[in-house]
Amino acid sequence: MAKVKVTQIKSIIKRPKDQKATIIAIGLGKINRTVEVENTPQMAGMIRKVSHLLKVEEA
């Protein structure tokens, strides 16, 4: 599978609980934290749900 680098660029303060939980599930939680994840359909859905808080790049 292809990998993508996901970086959190905005805070999760004052966000709904489901968006906070999604950010934690991706492996983020602090601004400028970056993780490299497999680009599975499940991960793509999570990234799409909180895309306004993230920067996504091909790894």
N, C-alpha and C positions, 0 to 999 in steps of 0.2 A: 504494500500500500504506500501511497505517497504521504509525505509528512508535511505539516504546515507549522510555521512559527506563529504563535499567538501572543501578543503583547497587550496588557491592559493599559489603556491610556486615559481612562476616566475613573473617578471614584464610584464606589457602590453605595455611598451614603445617600439616604433618601430614595433608594430604589426599592421596588417591590421585593418581597421575600423570595419569590421564585427566581428573579434575576440574580439576587445575591447567592442563592443556592447553586445556580448554574455556573456562576463565576468560580465558586469554590470547587465544583465538580470538575471544571476544566483544569484546575490546578493553580489558579491565580488568586488574587485577594488583595494585592497591593499594586499601586500604580507603578508602571515601568517593569513589572515582573514579566518575564518571558518564559514560555514553555513550548516544547516541540511535541506535537501530538500526531497520531495517525489520522489521516483524513477519511474516517469511516462515515457512513450516513448518519450515525448517531451523533458523532462529534460535530459534523457539519450542521446538524440541526441545532445543537447547543450554541455553536458559534453564531449562527444566523439569529438566534433569539436575543443575544446580547451584543450584536455586531456594532451597535452605537457606542459601546464601551471599549471596543477592541480594535487593534490593528492586526491584520492577518497577512502573512507573506509565505510564499513557497519556500520550503526548506531545502 
